[in-house]
Amino acid sequence: MSSREISDLLNSRHDKVKQSIDRLVQRGTIVQPPVGDEQTKDSLGRPRTESVYQLCKRDSFVVVAQLSPEFTARLVDRWQDLEDQAAGVHRIPADYAEALQVAADQAKESQRLQMLVDHQAPKVAAINRLAAAGGSICISDAAKHLQVSPNQLFAWLEAHRWIFHRGGSKRWTAYQPRITNGLMVHKVTELKPDAETGADRAAYQPLITPKGLTYLAEKNIGAAQ
Protein backbone atom coordinates (compact mmCIF):
# COMPACT_ATOMS: atom_id res chain seq x y z
CA MET A 1 0.00 0.00 0.00
CA SER A 2 1.37 3.44 -0.87
CA SER A 3 1.85 6.29 1.56
CA ARG A 4 -0.53 8.32 -0.64
CA GLU A 5 -3.32 5.78 -0.09
CA ILE A 6 -2.65 5.81 3.66
CA SER A 7 -2.91 9.60 3.72
CA ASP A 8 -6.25 9.37 1.89
CA LEU A 9 -7.55 6.80 4.38
CA LEU A 10 -6.52 9.00 7.31
CA ASN A 11 -7.66 12.26 5.72
CA SER A 12 -4.15 13.51 6.44
CA ARG A 13 -1.57 15.41 4.40
CA HIS A 14 0.73 13.15 2.43
CA ASP A 15 3.90 14.95 3.51
CA LYS A 16 2.95 14.42 7.17
CA VAL A 17 2.49 10.72 6.57
CA LYS A 18 5.89 10.50 4.87
CA GLN A 19 7.52 12.38 7.76
CA SER A 20 6.03 9.88 10.22
CA ILE A 21 7.33 7.00 8.11
CA ASP A 22 10.82 8.56 8.08
CA ARG A 23 10.80 8.87 11.88
CA LEU A 24 9.72 5.26 12.32
CA VAL A 25 12.52 4.16 9.98
CA GLN A 26 15.07 6.16 12.00
CA ARG A 27 13.88 4.47 15.19
CA GLY A 28 14.17 1.06 13.60
CA THR A 29 10.46 0.39 14.11
CA ILE A 30 9.94 -0.32 10.41
CA VAL A 31 12.34 -0.99 7.54
CA GLN A 32 13.06 1.59 4.89
CA PRO A 33 10.23 1.17 2.35
CA PRO A 34 10.92 1.30 -1.38
CA VAL A 35 10.07 4.52 -3.20
CA GLY A 36 7.94 4.75 -6.33
CA ASP A 37 6.25 7.38 -8.46
CA GLU A 38 2.51 7.96 -8.77
CA GLN A 39 0.67 10.19 -11.20
CA THR A 40 -1.52 12.69 -9.39
CA LYS A 41 -3.03 16.14 -10.00
CA ASP A 42 -2.36 19.39 -8.20
CA SER A 43 -5.03 21.75 -6.83
CA LEU A 44 -5.54 23.18 -10.33
CA GLY A 45 -6.05 19.76 -11.91
CA ARG A 46 -2.67 19.70 -13.63
CA PRO A 47 -0.92 16.28 -13.82
CA ARG A 48 2.22 15.82 -11.76
CA THR A 49 4.44 13.00 -10.56
CA GLU A 50 4.66 12.41 -6.81
CA SER A 51 7.18 10.32 -4.90
CA VAL A 52 5.49 7.80 -2.57
CA TYR A 53 6.54 5.05 -0.18
CA GLN A 54 5.35 1.50 -0.81
CA LEU A 55 4.67 -0.21 2.52
CA CYS A 56 4.04 -3.83 3.40
CA LYS A 57 0.94 -4.79 5.37
CA ARG A 58 2.68 -4.95 8.75
CA ASP A 59 4.41 -1.56 8.39
CA SER A 60 1.23 0.15 7.21
CA PHE A 61 -0.46 -0.89 10.49
CA VAL A 62 2.46 0.54 12.47
CA VAL A 63 2.23 3.85 10.61
CA VAL A 64 -1.53 4.17 11.11
CA ALA A 65 -1.25 3.21 14.79
CA GLN A 66 1.32 5.97 15.17
CA LEU A 67 -0.69 8.64 13.38
CA SER A 68 -4.35 7.85 14.05
CA PRO A 69 -5.15 4.68 15.99
CA GLU A 70 -8.88 5.26 15.52
CA PHE A 71 -8.47 4.63 11.77
CA THR A 72 -7.00 1.14 12.21
CA ALA A 73 -10.36 -0.51 11.42
CA ARG A 74 -10.58 1.42 8.16
CA LEU A 75 -7.09 0.21 7.23
CA VAL A 76 -8.05 -3.38 8.01
CA ASP A 77 -11.08 -3.08 5.69
CA ARG A 78 -8.92 -1.63 2.93
CA TRP A 79 -6.37 -4.43 3.16
CA GLN A 80 -9.21 -6.95 3.07
CA ASP A 81 -10.50 -5.35 -0.15
CA LEU A 82 -7.03 -5.48 -1.73
CA GLU A 83 -6.51 -9.13 -0.77
CA ASP A 84 -9.98 -10.09 -2.00
CA GLN A 85 -9.31 -8.41 -5.33
CA ALA A 86 -6.00 -10.23 -5.68
CA ALA A 87 -7.71 -13.55 -4.89
CA GLY A 88 -10.67 -12.86 -7.17
CA VAL A 89 -13.11 -12.83 -4.25
CA HIS A 90 -16.22 -10.63 -4.38
CA ARG A 91 -16.99 -9.19 -0.96
CA ILE A 92 -20.62 -9.02 0.20
CA PRO A 93 -21.80 -5.38 0.33
CA ALA A 94 -21.81 -3.99 3.86
CA ASP A 95 -25.02 -1.99 3.50
CA TYR A 96 -27.84 -1.08 1.13
CA ALA A 97 -26.00 1.90 -0.38
CA GLU A 98 -22.95 -0.22 -1.17
CA ALA A 99 -25.18 -2.91 -2.67
CA LEU A 100 -26.77 -0.32 -4.96
CA GLN A 101 -23.33 0.85 -6.06
CA VAL A 102 -22.24 -2.71 -6.80
CA ALA A 103 -25.41 -3.29 -8.83
CA ALA A 104 -24.85 -0.05 -10.76
CA ASP A 105 -21.23 -1.02 -11.52
CA GLN A 106 -22.30 -4.45 -12.72
CA ALA A 107 -25.03 -2.97 -14.93
CA LYS A 108 -22.53 -0.54 -16.44
CA GLU A 109 -20.05 -3.33 -17.16
CA SER A 110 -22.81 -5.50 -18.65
CA GLN A 111 -23.85 -2.63 -20.92
CA ARG A 112 -20.26 -2.12 -22.04
CA LEU A 113 -19.86 -5.81 -22.88
CA GLN A 114 -23.16 -5.86 -24.79
CA MET A 115 -22.08 -2.85 -26.85
CA LEU A 116 -18.83 -4.65 -27.66
CA VAL A 117 -20.75 -7.76 -28.73
CA ASP A 118 -23.10 -5.69 -30.91
CA HIS A 119 -20.13 -3.92 -32.52
CA GLN A 120 -18.34 -7.20 -33.28
CA ALA A 121 -21.45 -9.11 -34.44
CA PRO A 122 -21.27 -8.10 -38.15
CA LYS A 123 -17.58 -8.98 -38.33
CA VAL A 124 -18.15 -12.33 -36.62
CA ALA A 125 -21.03 -13.13 -38.98
CA ALA A 126 -18.89 -12.25 -42.01
CA ILE A 127 -16.04 -14.44 -40.80
CA ASN A 128 -18.44 -17.33 -40.20
CA ARG A 129 -19.75 -16.99 -43.75
CA LEU A 130 -16.22 -17.06 -45.13
CA ALA A 131 -15.36 -20.13 -43.08
CA ALA A 132 -18.44 -21.95 -44.41
CA ALA A 133 -17.75 -21.02 -48.05
CA GLY A 134 -16.86 -23.85 -50.37
CA GLY A 135 -13.85 -23.98 -52.67
CA SER A 136 -10.68 -21.95 -52.95
CA ILE A 137 -10.45 -18.61 -54.74
CA CYS A 138 -7.74 -16.58 -56.39
CA ILE A 139 -6.03 -13.76 -54.53
CA SER A 140 -7.84 -11.03 -56.48
CA ASP A 141 -11.23 -12.48 -55.59
CA ALA A 142 -10.11 -12.89 -51.99
CA ALA A 143 -9.29 -9.19 -51.92
CA LYS A 144 -12.89 -8.41 -52.89
CA HIS A 145 -14.21 -10.53 -50.02
CA LEU A 146 -11.83 -8.79 -47.63
CA GLN A 147 -12.74 -5.35 -49.03
CA VAL A 148 -9.14 -4.41 -49.81
CA SER A 149 -7.39 -3.74 -53.11
CA PRO A 150 -5.67 -6.69 -54.85
CA ASN A 151 -2.32 -4.86 -54.72
CA GLN A 152 -2.77 -4.36 -50.99
CA LEU A 153 -3.47 -8.05 -50.41
CA PHE A 154 -0.64 -9.25 -52.67
CA ALA A 155 1.79 -6.96 -50.81
CA TRP A 156 0.59 -8.25 -47.42
CA LEU A 157 0.84 -11.89 -48.47
CA GLU A 158 4.36 -11.39 -49.80
CA ALA A 159 5.49 -9.48 -46.71
CA HIS A 160 4.09 -12.18 -44.40
CA ARG A 161 5.58 -15.08 -46.37
CA TRP A 162 2.46 -16.51 -47.95
CA ILE A 163 3.60 -16.10 -51.58
CA PHE A 164 6.85 -15.45 -53.48
CA HIS A 165 8.35 -15.33 -56.97
CA ARG A 166 10.33 -18.46 -57.81
CA GLY A 167 13.61 -18.10 -59.73
CA GLY A 168 12.87 -14.70 -61.26
CA SER A 169 9.50 -15.83 -62.63
CA LYS A 170 6.67 -13.33 -62.61
CA ARG A 171 4.25 -15.99 -61.40
CA TRP A 172 3.40 -16.17 -57.72
CA THR A 173 4.03 -19.36 -55.76
CA ALA A 174 2.64 -20.25 -52.35
CA TYR A 175 5.00 -21.10 -49.52
CA GLN A 176 4.77 -24.77 -48.60
CA PRO A 177 3.94 -24.13 -44.88
CA ARG A 178 0.83 -22.19 -45.94
CA ILE A 179 -0.25 -25.15 -48.07
CA THR A 180 0.52 -27.62 -45.29
CA ASN A 181 -1.56 -25.55 -42.84
CA GLY A 182 -4.52 -25.56 -45.22
CA LEU A 183 -4.44 -21.81 -45.82
CA MET A 184 -3.55 -22.02 -49.52
CA VAL A 185 -3.52 -24.52 -52.39
CA HIS A 186 -2.02 -24.59 -55.84
CA LYS A 187 -4.18 -24.81 -58.94
CA VAL A 188 -2.23 -26.70 -61.59
CA THR A 189 -2.91 -25.86 -65.24
CA GLU A 190 -1.33 -27.94 -67.99
CA LEU A 191 0.35 -25.92 -70.73
CA LYS A 192 1.34 -26.86 -74.24
CA PRO A 193 4.53 -28.93 -74.35
CA ASP A 194 7.74 -27.05 -74.94
CA ALA A 195 8.09 -26.42 -78.66
CA GLU A 196 11.79 -27.29 -78.74
CA THR A 197 12.11 -30.12 -76.23
CA GLY A 198 8.57 -31.47 -76.17
CA ALA A 199 8.67 -31.50 -72.36
CA ASP A 200 5.40 -31.18 -70.49
CA ARG A 201 4.77 -27.84 -68.85
CA ALA A 202 2.42 -26.70 -66.10
CA ALA A 203 1.46 -23.42 -64.44
CA TYR A 204 0.79 -23.09 -60.72
CA GLN A 205 -1.70 -20.53 -59.46
CA PRO A 206 -1.86 -19.95 -55.69
CA LEU A 207 -5.40 -19.98 -54.32
CA ILE A 208 -6.66 -19.07 -50.87
CA THR A 209 -8.80 -21.65 -49.10
CA PRO A 210 -11.88 -20.80 -46.95
CA LYS A 211 -9.68 -21.43 -43.91
CA GLY A 212 -7.08 -18.99 -45.23
CA LEU A 213 -9.73 -16.40 -46.05
CA THR A 214 -11.12 -16.67 -42.52
CA TYR A 215 -7.63 -16.18 -41.10
CA LEU A 216 -7.08 -13.07 -43.23
CA ALA A 217 -10.47 -11.64 -42.23
CA GLU A 218 -9.56 -12.02 -38.58
CA LYS A 219 -6.26 -10.24 -39.26
CA ASN A 220 -8.23 -7.25 -40.62
CA ILE A 221 -5.78 -6.63 -43.46
CA GLY A 222 -7.31 -3.28 -44.42
CA ALA A 223 -6.72 -1.83 -40.96
CA ALA A 224 -3.18 -3.20 -40.82
CA GLN A 225 -1.99 -1.09 -43.76
Summary of the structure (lengths in Angstrom):
residues: 225
radius of gyration: 32.2
end to end distance: 43.8
largest distance: 101.8
contacts: 555
relative contact order: 0.09
helix: 56%
strand: 18%
